[in-house]
Amino acid sequence: EVLSFISGHVPQTEQHEEPWRFSVRTIIPKVSCYGTKSQKEGILKDLGNHQVTFLPFEEEPGGQARLKKGNIYQILLVQRDCPWELHTLAPDAWFSDGVAYPKPAWLCADLLPKLVRWAAENRSSEFSSTLSLLPVERYSLAYQRLKDKYRAMVKVWPEVTDPEKFVYEDVAIATYLLVLWAEERARKCLAARQTFVDLGCGNGLLVHILTNEGHSGKGIDVRKRKIWDMYGPETVLEEKAITPSESFLFPDTDWLIGNHSDELTPWISVIAARSSYTCRYFVLPCCFYDFYGKYQRRQCKKSQYREYIDFIAEVGHISGFKTDEDCLRIPSTKRVCLVGMRRNYQLPDEAEVERRRAEYIQTRRSAPGATCQRSDMRKDSGGCHGSGEAHGSAWGSGFQPRERVETVRNCAALPRDLVDRVVLRVVGALLGMAEDGGGGVTGDWNRGGSLSVSEAAGLLEPPTLQLLKKECGGLQTLLKNNHQVFRVEGGRVFIRDWRDPRSSRTDPRRKPVAPGALKTRPCWFFHHHPQRCPLPAQDCAFAHGPHDLRPSTRLLKIKNS
């Protein structure tokens, strides 16, 4: 019937011996508004003529299908100046709802250029397909339900982190686990819902969602977060240091979770294996850690991320698991997870497998980089998990967990006088470049030249450089923190000219400074630049003197050069 429709309605070119191929795929929109109807698409490939025809249709609950004749379109690869063409069968009858049925303009302006780019790149991913272990349709429906249910968390999020990212990312991870566990119950004919422990639970939202959805479990982290008090007593969160040892085994738990668990990441499968023969694990690696310190690369043929995922999978295999890899649908570049659902040995062989585990961990103790270094990357406003002295048994001895008190290393805690000295030194050098003919003077205002970050570092004394090297990002972070004074682009440093459209405060999308508005910060240029601020006081977003400051900040002392 489909072939008959095509031959009668879709223009055909010359016939070739190459066969036509026909397949059907189900369209699973992120937001479904079709009830029990299923949106599908027939794909007819004419290999000889280098063309593909797409025939959307709706499948009713009774099994009947209704072809959307007005929405048929065809993509061709032809030998002309414009090699890619897109044709629609009946553009006047085109139906679009922005969900399963796109607009013709989107097909031309978005889809077609992407096809051209993908064809030219000819690249294959080094990771698994997204959601390869789950039924995607079931995941999409569950995610939409949970997203609507927990959307209000974005409005009340008390942490310093971005609620849009962290809330919806944890909703997506929870959805993945809930669907994975539902499939496991169906496969094993289990009645009871799985139990879990989240090692290094951070903000605890993942624990809260899993608990609300009927799974008994808890989260453990070294530091209590502000948001913990908002969850209620049903969400069990423990403020406790975590060290791999006999004190942190969970023989009655079905699943261990390591979500961005930093230095605990390689230990998750080991702890699961030693907790019980039936314990399983889910780990989402982020920062690169070995058992006793930072992970060091072993070869350069793979990306660092791919190599680290392979290392964590290797640990899972040595621990005794048949480890599966999957790619989550989350707003993060680190979205590959490893799932240990089955063992690769029988229970009577436990002693031999444990011997291999212990030997492997011991070999990693002497691996390069096993120096118990710290990571300054965080899952949220504090670290990913607990800390404390190693205790309980020898097998975790030497593991250096995270400190209970977070160390801030983003240059924000540096002494103010040191920061002022660095800023004045770099600005002085940039202004001097204009005087030597190497910079820019706009009107009568000197905005200086530009320096690379390394050239700017050469202006500083060795003790100052040593202090900056201990901070994340070093001098570049300090300069970016002083956003009012500097513009850092492409590894080069410029004096920010607030009249320049590249300065965000003059972005036309932003509201201008309201007349008579009191400012919260003093204008650095008004007090330090030889020509003062290039903007009049009423147009500058910063205060030109104490009269411009809000009452609570009028006593702020401005250090002159």
Salt bridges, closest charged atoms under 4 A:
GLU14 OE1 - HIS16 NE2 3.96
GLU41 OE1 - ARG25 NH2 2.84
GLU58 OE1 - LYS37 NZ 3.72
GLU58 OE1 - ARG66 NH2 2.78
GLU59 OE1 - LYS40 NZ 3.25
GLU85 OE2 - ARG80 NH2 2.37
GLU85 OE1 - HIS87 NE2 3.00
GLU121 OE2 - ARG117 NE 3.79
ASP148 OD1 - ARG151 NH2 2.60
GLU169 OE1 - LYS165 NZ 2.64
GLU169 OE2 - HIS260 NE2 3.99
GLU183 OE2 - ARG138 NH1 2.74
GLU184 OE2 - LYS188 NZ 3.55
GLU184 OE1 - ARG280 NH2 2.97
GLU213 OE1 - ARG145 NH2 3.22
GLU213 OE2 - LYS149 NZ 2.84
ASP221 OD1 - ARG225 NH1 3.17
ASP229 OD1 - LYS224 NZ 2.89
GLU238 OE2 - LYS218 NZ 3.20
GLU238 OE1 - LYS240 NZ 3.11
ASP254 OD1 - ARG280 NH1 3.94
ASP262 OD2 - ARG402 NH2 2.56
GLU263 OE1 - HIS385 NE2 3.49
GLU263 OE1 - ARG402 NH2 2.99
ASP290 OD2 - ARG364 NH2 2.38
GLU307 OE1 - ARG297 NE 3.71
ASP310 OD2 - LYS302 NZ 2.60
ASP310 OD1 - ARG306 NH2 2.72
GLU314 OE2 - ARG298 NH1 3.81
ASP324 OD2 - ARG342 NH2 3.24
GLU325 OE1 - ARG306 NH2 2.73
GLU350 OE2 - ARG357 NH1 2.94
GLU352 OE2 - ARG355 NH2 2.41
GLU352 OE2 - ARG356 NH1 3.99
GLU354 OE2 - ARG274 NH2 2.74
GLU354 OE1 - ARG357 NH1 2.69
GLU359 OE2 - ARG355 NH1 2.68
ASP376 OD1 - ARG409 NH1 3.91
ASP380 OD1 - ARG225 NH2 3.22
GLU403 OE2 - ARG374 NH2 3.57
GLU406 OE2 - ARG378 NE 3.48
ASP417 OD2 - ARG421 NH1 3.64
ASP420 OD1 - ARG416 NH2 3.11
GLU455 OE1 - ARG492 NH2 3.91
GLU461 OE2 - ARG425 NH2 3.00
GLU489 OE1 - ARG487 NH1 3.05
ASP497 OD2 - ARG447 NH1 3.70
ASP497 OD1 - ARG499 NE 3.05
ASP500 OD2 - ARG447 NH1 3.66
ASP500 OD2 - ARG502 NH2 2.96
ASP507 OD2 - ARG509 NH2 2.85
ASP548 OD2 - LYS519 NZ 3.75
